[in-house]
Amino acid sequence: MSFPSDLEIARQATLLPIGEIAASMGIPPWALEPYGTGVAKVKLEAIGELSGRPKAKYVVVTAITPTPLGEGKTTTCVGLGQAMSHVGRFATVAIRQPSMGPTFGIKGGAAGGGYSQAVPMEAFNLHLTGDMHAVTAAHNMLAAMLDNHLHKGNQLGIDLKNITWRRVLDVNDRALRNIVIGLGTSEDGVVRETGFDITAASEVMAVLALSSSLQDMRARLGRVVVGYSSTGEPVTAEQLKAAGAMTVIMREAIKPNLLQTIENTPVLVHAGPFGNIAHGNSSIVADLLGIHCGEFLITEAGFGADMGAERFFNIKCRMSGLVPDAAVIVATVRALKAHSGKHRVIAGRELPPAILEENPEEVHIGGANLTKQIENVQMHGVTPVVAINAFPGDFDSEHEAIKEIASSMGVRVAVSRHFSEGGRGGAELAEMVAEASDEPSGFHVLYPSESSLREKIETVATCVYGADGVDYSPVASRQLDRYESLGFGNLPVCIAKTHLSISSDPSLKGAPTGWRLPVREARASIGAGFVYLLSGDMRTMPGLGSHPAAERIDIDDAGEIVGLS
């Protein structure tokens, strides 16, 4: 008998009224704004209403360096939340909203998987409450105001060759990466080169995720830099008088969305910043709400611990003031075998047959990646727990190999079968996370705000990535000098590199040594509040594959969605 699809499992779930889910968290009825069936927005006033309640233990779910297929962080995050109820604890889950680009591209859905999903699954993956579209509209409003300013005389003296603000769209469309606008008559605007990014890569999305209130979001939007004048001065959304309109567009989007898992565990779904050029974490306001809604708040950070977790610690926690109590590092047999360097995993293709054969030795070889990611969590003073996300084809000897690696580091480790068994399959993991969370937290950020941008970059590169040092292009050096002179040096850094290696080279597996981090460009996300560095070729507008998920997604004769997995 074949295992049912995610969509089939989701439709079999018995959802509780969303008001009951909110009540279980302590959220009063007046704070809910229902959106259809099973979804509600939560008014920001609820944060203050619940602030007197005890704080939950704060747990971040991260991972080893993944294969292009992903290793099940969201599924583990949801499954762990469900599992807490099986060991007599109450948890709230906080995760990002997926972009529809990847949903119709390769993923086909991002609500978790198997018997550990957020539901209603269709709403989760398709529009939800429209936050993505609000980000798109607010971003493009600023772009329109910018181009109108140029057309009407360019009073701010913006350098046409130094405009950094592009447009965004929530689709995968490589044809829009580089475009020319303003073609036509003189009334059709100023001719210039620009392009489109995917909405998740918008700085407006990062602003949404890092704002602590509506007024904070308004101030951050005003600080967004769209380009530079001919004298090198930054030009902001505030100067273009666009920030107010952007805030109005985003007024509803800043309210977190409340859903539930298939086992009725509360799920806060809010914001979806890109995991490469942004910090790749769900919103601060969702965490400020969820931290007072139970015994545990379990959230997820994008990609491996060298990326999402590092930014969770050094960007998100720095801004929110929340202190993590434990971290879960998701590991899979297939990813560790891939890190042995003996297998090549390609997105959209079947796994190579050899990777499915029993081979605990390959797991041990690839275990260098797990060891380094454990160190990356521990260097921030946070207690890690390794979660072995079990797949049906795994062998017990391979799980034992992972346990041996984790045990050699003195770290708790549990096999979790939350995908196939739901919360009960993650009960052992839940017990270990609870134990780890009870240990005193020694959390600290990796570098002080007062350090220079180069010191911050080099700290992350050498300590987290294991690089021997950093090499800056002449362009990057000039940009960093300019950002320091403009007063941006106190901001944290976000290094945009491949997610397929701890290094900047996706072909280097395990825990590479003897390499240097190349930084080719520096960009300033002043509204969001960080400087990001480009190392390698980062695509901010994905393309579609030969057979994207969009080919399979449709409706049946009854009008029900099919093909969303």
N, C-alpha and C positions, 0 to 999 in steps of 0.2 A: 504494500500500500504506500503510495507516494505521500510525502509530507505536504500538507496544505500550503497554499501561497499566503503571503503576508496579508493580502487583501481579504482572502477567505477567512483567515483567523480573526482579523479585525471586525469583520461583519458578524461573526458569531458572538462577539463580546456583548455582555449585558451592561450597558452604561447606566450609571446613576444620574439623576437630575443634577445639573451642574451646580445648583444651589446647595445640594447635599455635600458635594465635594468641597465647596467653599466653606460651608459650616464646619466640616471636619478640620479645617485649617484655622478656624477662628475668624474668618472673613465675614463681616456682617452683610445681610442682604442688600442694604442700600449702596454698597460698594461695587455691586455687580452690574454689568451691562451685557445682557445676553445677546449672542450672535447666532441665530438659528438654534439648532439642537446640539447640545453637548459642548458648546464653546461660549466663553464670556470674556469680556475685558474687565479688568479690575482697576477701579479708580485709584489714583495715586494717594488719595487721602487715607486709604487703608493702611499705608505704611506707618503713618503717624498713629492711627488707631491701634495698631498691634505693637507699637514700639515698647510698651511696658511689659510685654510677655518675655519669658526666658528665650535666650538665643539657642538656636539649634547647633548641633555639630555641623561643621562646614566641610564637605568632602568634594574633591575634584577628581573626575575620572579622566585619565590620560592614557597613553599607550606607548609601546615600543614603536620604532619607525615602521610605518605600515607598508604593505604592498599597494599597488594601484587599486586593489579591490576593497581596501579598508579592512580593519580587524574587529569591528563591532563595538566601537566605543559607545555609540548612542544606545545600541541594544543592551550593553552592559550597564550603562547608566540607568536606563529604564528598569532593567531586570533587578538591579541592586535596590532601587527604590521599592519595587514590589516585594523583594525578598525581606526587607526590613519588617514588613507586617507578619511574615512567617516566623520571625524570632521575637515577636512581641514588641516591636518598635514602630514608630510612625515617622514616615519620611515624605518630603516633598522633592520632586525632581524639577530641575531648571535646565532647559536645553534651547538651542538655537532654532529659529525657523528656517527651513530649507529654501534655497533658491529654486525657482522653477526651471532655470537653465539646466542644471544637472539632473533634475527630476525627469525632464524630457530628453536629456542627453544620454547619460549612462546609468545613473543610479536607479531611476524608476521609483524613487521614494526614499525618505530619510527619517521615518517615524520610529526607527528601531527595527526589530525583525522578529519573526516567529511569534512566540508567546510572551514577548517583552516589547510591546509597542505602545505608543501614544495614540489615542483615538479621540474623535473620529479620524481615521487615517486619511480619507479622501480630503477632508477639510484641511488637515495638517499640511498636506503636500501641495494643495492647490489653492492659492490665494489666502487661505485662513481668514483673517479679518481685514486684509488689504494693506498691512503695514509695508510690505515690499513695494507696493504701488505708490504709497505715500512717499517713501524714500525716493523712488524714481521721479515722481512729480516735483518734489522739493529740490532735488539735485538739478533737474532740467529747468526749473524756474530760474535758478541762479545762472545757469548757462545762457538762458534767453535774455536775462537782464544784462549779463556781461556783453553779449553780442549786440544788444540794443545800445548799450553805452558806447561801444566802438562805433556803431553806425551813426550815432547822434553827436559825434565830435570828439569822443575820447578825452573828456575833461581831466581824467586822472592820469593821462599820459601812459597808459598801459603799453608795454612793449609787446607787439604782436608775435615776436619770436620767443617770448618768455611767458606764455599763458599756460598754466598747468591744469586748468579746469576743463575736463572733457564732458561728454554726455554719458548717460547710462540707460540700460534696458535689461529687463530680467529674462533674457533668452541667451542661448549659446548661438552666436552669429559672427563667425570669423570675418565675414565680408565687411563688417562695420568697424574693425579695429583701427583702420586709418582711412579718413575721408577728407574731402574738401567741401567746405560750406561757403555760402554767399555767392554761388554762381548765379548768373542771370543778369538782371538789370541792376543799376545802382541802388534801386529801392529794395533789393533782396539781401542787403547786408554786406559786410566786409568779407572779401575772399580770404580765407586762411585755411591752413591744414589743422585738423583736429581728429577726433575719433570717439568711439564708444567703448566703455567698460561694462561689465556685468554689474547689476545693481548691488550685489553683495560686496563689490569692491569700492563702492562709493564712500567717500569720507562722511557723508551724511549718515550712512549706516553705522559707521564707527562712532559717530557722535551720539546716535540713538543708543548704542550699546553702553557707552561710557558716561552718559548723563545721569545725574542723581535726582533731577526734578525737572519740571517744565521750564522754570526760569533758568536753570543751569543749561538746559538744551538751547534756550534762546541765546544765551551768552556765547556758548560754543559755536553755534551757527554763525554768529556775528564775527567770530575770529577766523573763520575759514578763509584761507588764502587762495585766490583764484589765479594769481600770477604776480608779475613784478613790473614796476614802472621802468622807464628808460634810465632812471637814476639808481635802480636796484632796490627800491623800497617795495615791501609787500603790499598788495592791494587786496582788501578783504570784502567779504559779503556785506559787512556793515557799511563800508564806504560806497558800495553799489546800491545801498538801501534795499537789499533783497532779504535780509535775515528775518525781518518780521513776517513777510509773506511765507517764507519757508517754514517758520515756526507754526503758523496757522495751519499749513498743510499737514504738519507733523503732530498737531495737537492731540489727535486720537491715537496715533501710532505709538506714543510714548507710554500708553497704558499697557501693562503686561497682559498676555492672553492666558486664560486658564482652561486646561483640558484635563484628561485623566488617562491612566493606562488601562489596558484591558482587565486589570485586576482592581481598578478604581483607585489607584494611587494618584494623588494630585500631581499635575504637570504644568509648570509655568513655561510657556513657549514665547520667547521674545528676542527679537533682533537676530541678524544672521551675518555678521561681518566676515569678510574674506579671511581665510586662514593663512594666507601668504603675506599680503601687503598690509593687513590689519591684524588685530590681536586674536581673532577667531574664537570669541567667547560670547555667551548670551549676556543679557543686559544686567547692569548694576541695579536698576530699579526692581527687576524681578528678584534678585538676590536680597535686596533690602526688605522686600516683602516676605519672601520665603524663609528668611533666617529666623522669623518669629512665628512660623506656622507649624512647628512640630519638633521632633527630637533630632531630625537630620535634614539638612538641605544638601542634595546631591546634584552637582552640576558637571558639565563636560567641557573640556578644552580641546580645540581642534588639532588634528594630526598628532605627532609624537610629543613626548615630554620635552624635547629640545625646542619645540615650537609653541604649541598652544599652552602647555603648562608653564613654560618660562614666561610667556606673556601674561598668563593668568596671575602669576606671582608678582611680576615686576611692573606690569601696567595696570591690570584690573584691580588687584588687591591694594596697590599703592593708592589708587583713586577712590576706591570704595571704603577703605579702612577696615574691611572684614578680614579676619584671620583664619586661614584654613587649618583644620585639625588633622586631616589625613588625605592621602592621595591614592587612588587605585590605578595601577598600571596594567592595562589590558595587553595580554600576550597571546599569540596563537602559534600553533605548531607550524603552520604553513609559512608565516612570516619569518620565524626564526630559521627555518630551513632555507628560505630565500636569502637570508643574511649570511648563510654559509658561502654564498657566491656560486653555488652549483646549479641554481635554477633561475629562470627568467619568467616572471609573472607579468602578463600584459593585460591591461584593462580590456574588457569585452571579449576575451578569449578564454577557452577552457584552461584549467591549471595543467601544467606539464605532467604527464603520467608519473614520472620519477619522483615528483614531490609528494605523491600520495602513498609511496612505499614506506614501510616501517624503517626508520633510520634515526635513532636517538643520537647518534654521533653527530649528524648534521645539525640537530637542535643544539647540541653543546657548542659546536663551532659558531653558529649564529647567535648563541647566547651572549656574546660580547656586546651586542646591541642592548639586550635587556639589562646587563650589568651597568652599562653607561647611563641608561635612562633611569635606573634606580638611583645612581649617584646624582643625576640631575635634579631629582626630587629632594634627595637628602641634603644637598648643598644649600637648599632654601630652608632647612630646619623642619621639614615636614616628614611625617612617618608614612612610608609607602606600604601598600599591600598589592601583591601581584595576583591578578585575576586571570586564570587560564580560561579563555573563551573556547570551550570545547566544541569541536566539529565532529559529525558522525563518523568520519573516516580516520580520526585520530587513533593512535595506539597508546595503550597504557604506559608503555616504556618511554614514549615521547613526552607524556605528561610528567612522568617521573624525572625525566631529564630537566624539564623546566623547574620542577620543585627543587632539584639539587642545586641549580643555578641560584635560585632565590634564597634557599637556605644557606648557601655559602656566603651570602651577603647579610645574613641575619634578619631576613625579611619574611613576613608572613606570606603564605601563598595558598590559594584555594582553586580547585577545579570548579568552574561554574557552568551549569547547563541551563541557564535561564532562557536561551533561545528555544530549546525544545520542551522545557518543562515549566517555564514561567518562574514566578517568584520562588517556589519551593526548590527549584534547581539551583538557586543562588543563595540558599540559606547559610551554607558554610561560609561563603564570602561575606555575607552580611554580619555574621558573628565576628569575623576577623576585623572587618572595618570598624565595628562598634568598639572592639578592644583597642584597636590602634587609635581611635578618636579619643579614648579616655586617657591616653598618655599626654603628658604636658606638651604643648606646642612650643617649639622654638623657632617659629616662623620669622624669617627676615628677608627683605629684598636683597638682591645680589649686589646692588651698587647704590650709593646715595645720589639724590637728585643733584647735588652740588658738583658731582664729577663732570668732566668735560664729555662731549659727545664721543670723542675718540676713545676715552677711557671706558665709557660704557660699552661701546661696540667691541673693544678688545677684551673686556671682561666676559661678555657673552660668548665671543668667538673662542677664547682659550679655555674658559671654565666649562661651558655647556657643550660646545661643539667639539672640543678637543683639538682645535687648530693650533699651529705653532705661532701664529700671528695674523695680522691683517695687512693686505696690500690695497691701497687706495688709488683709483685712477686720478689723473689730474683734475678731471671734472668734479669727481666726488670730493676731493680735497678742497677745491674752491667753494663748493656748496656748503661743506661743513664749516669752513671759516666764516662764510656769510651768515649762516644760521647762528653761530656763536655771537657774531657781532650784532645781530638783530635781537638777541635776548632769548633765543630758543634753546640755549644750551642746557637749561635745567630740566628739559623734557626727557622722559624715558625713550629708549630706542626699540624699534621693531625691525628685525632683519628679515628681509624677504629673500628666501632661498628655497631650494627644492625641499619637498616634504618626504622624498623617497630615500633620503640619506641624512645622517646626522651632519655630514659635511655639506659643502655647496655643490658637490658633484653627484648626481643621482646614480651613477654607476658604482660608487663606492659603498659597499655594504658593511654590516657589522658596526664596529666603532673605529673608524679610520683615524690614523695618526700620520704625522709627517707631511701635513699639507697646510696651506695658508688660505685664509678667507679673502677672496677678491671682492672689493666693493667698487662697483662701476658708477653708481649714481646715488645721490641722497635726495630725498624729498621730505617736505614738511607737512604733516597733517596737524596744523595748529589748532583747528577746531576740536578735533578728537583729542589732541594733547600728546602726540608723540612724533618723533622723526623716524622715517623708515628708510632703510638702506637696501638697494637692489644688488643682489649677488647672484649672477646668472641671469638667464632670460625668463622673466616672469610674465605669464600671459594673464592679463586682467579681463580679457574677453575670450572665454573658451569657444572652441568649435565643436561641431557635431561629428560623431564617428560615422563609419560606413553604414551602420545599422543602429541608429539611435533609438532610445526607448520610445520616442514619439511614434515610431512605426507600429508599436504594439498597443498603444493606449487608445481606447475607443469607448463607445457605449454599445450596449447590447440592445436587443429588441424591447426590453423593459425599461430602457433609459438608464441602466446602471453602468457605472464605470468598469471597464475591464482592462487588464494589462498593466495596472499600476501595482508594482511589487515592492 
